[in-house]
Amino acid sequence: MRRRLLGGALALAAAASLAGCSDGGAEASGGPRLTVDGAFMPRPVNADMAAGFFTVTNSGTADQLTSVTSPSAERVTLHSTEDGTMREQDAFEVPADGTLDFSRGGNHLMFEQLTGRPAVGDSVEVTLHFSESGEIAVSLPVKEATYNPAKASGQGHGTAHPAKSGTTQEHHGTVRS
């Protein structure tokens, strides 16, 4: 009987100490809480370059998208488009309790020196690197070259802005989406 009581007490103590190590720590700390959806890549029209689009939703504090990597391209760069002019950016702000939108005619990824030409129905894997949240792995399904979810749903473009240049970034942990 004593062994059962001791075993039960130890199990209860272990459970209580593990409860303090739950994933709720990120929410309790008030850090960024990111989700990525709407990801896609239009079928590339040439063998060297492609574009990528998605939306990052943040239900926490501000973060910053600092880079993107993919085994499908030698280089993936971040771009903004204003007044029809495309500019490469070092990073993009992900506002607190807001969104960062990468959509046709606006912010987008550029895949340079593709390692292969993806076809409709394929998926391209990318890793988004954030200054606070670390890494998020995302799969971009390849759609028809003319695919545009914003036109189909009547939605407009987001209002995210490039981050200020010259910031040194440090990545923490890995988050899978």
PyMOL commands that set and color helices and strands:
alter all, ss='L'
color gray80, all
select helices_A, chain A and resi 2-19+24-29+149-153
alter helices_A, ss='H'
color red, helices_A
select strands_A, chain A and resi 34-42+49-58+63-69+73-82+85-89+92-94+99-102+108-114+123-130+134-143+174-176
alter strands_A, ss='S'
color yellow, strands_A
deselect
rebuild
show_as cartoon
